[in-house]
Amino acid sequence: MDLPVIAQKSPYKVTLQPGKYAWCTCGLSQKQPFCDSAHKGTEFKSLKFEVEEETTFYLCGCKQTGTAPFCNGTHNSL
């Protein structure tokens, strides 16, 4: 299994409106932290999630979190 590219070694702070989102799992997207389908041709797939109300999130930038798509501090050990 290939490892994802580390997009950045810190989370992305984003305020999201209610709706559906696709988080980049491969690290190749040019629209980080969201998927732009750059994973096509790889084993990676986007991780879809839904937001119920406007909320600020810290989305993982290193792609190594155990709580995807949310940051759990794993980047501190990379």
N, C-alpha and C positions, 0 to 999 in steps of 0.2 A: 504494500500500500504506500502510495506517495504521501509525503507530508505537504501540507499547504505552505504557500509562501507567506512569510511574515510581512504583512502590509505595514504595520508599525508596532513598536513596542510600548504602546499605551492604548487606552481605550478611546473610542470616539464618543464624545458627549453630544447627544442628539435629542432634540425635543420633537416628539412625533405626535401627529394628529391621529384620531381614530382611523383605522384602516388596516389593510393587509400589506405586509412588507416581506422582502426576500433578502436575507443576510448572506453575504458572500462567505463561503466556506473555504475557497481555494486560495484567496489572497491575490488573485490576478485582476480583479475588477478595477476599472478606472473610476468607478463611482463609489469607492469605499465609504462606509462599511457595507454598502448594498450591492447586490448582484447585478451585473450587466451582461451575463451569459458568457463571460470570458472563459469559463470552465469547460465549454463545449469541447469534446474530444478528450476529456480527462475523466477520471472516476468520480470527480466531485459533483455535487448538486447543491443548489441553494437551499438554505433553511428558511422555510416560510413561517412567519409568525404574525399574530394579529394584536393590535392595540385597541383597547376598549375606550380609553379616554386620554386626552392630551397628557403626556407624561414625559419627563426627561429621563433618558436611559444612558448608560455607559455600555456601548456595544464593543465587544472584543475586537481588537486590531491585530493581535498576534495570531489569531486563529487556533490557539492551543487550549482555550478555556474548557473547563468541564461543565460549564453552565451556559452553553451556547443558546442564544447569541450574545449573552451578557458577559461582561468582564468579571472574572473572579480573582484577578491579581496574578495569574500565571505568568504574565509578561515580566514580572519582577525576578523570575528565576531563569530567564533566557539569556 
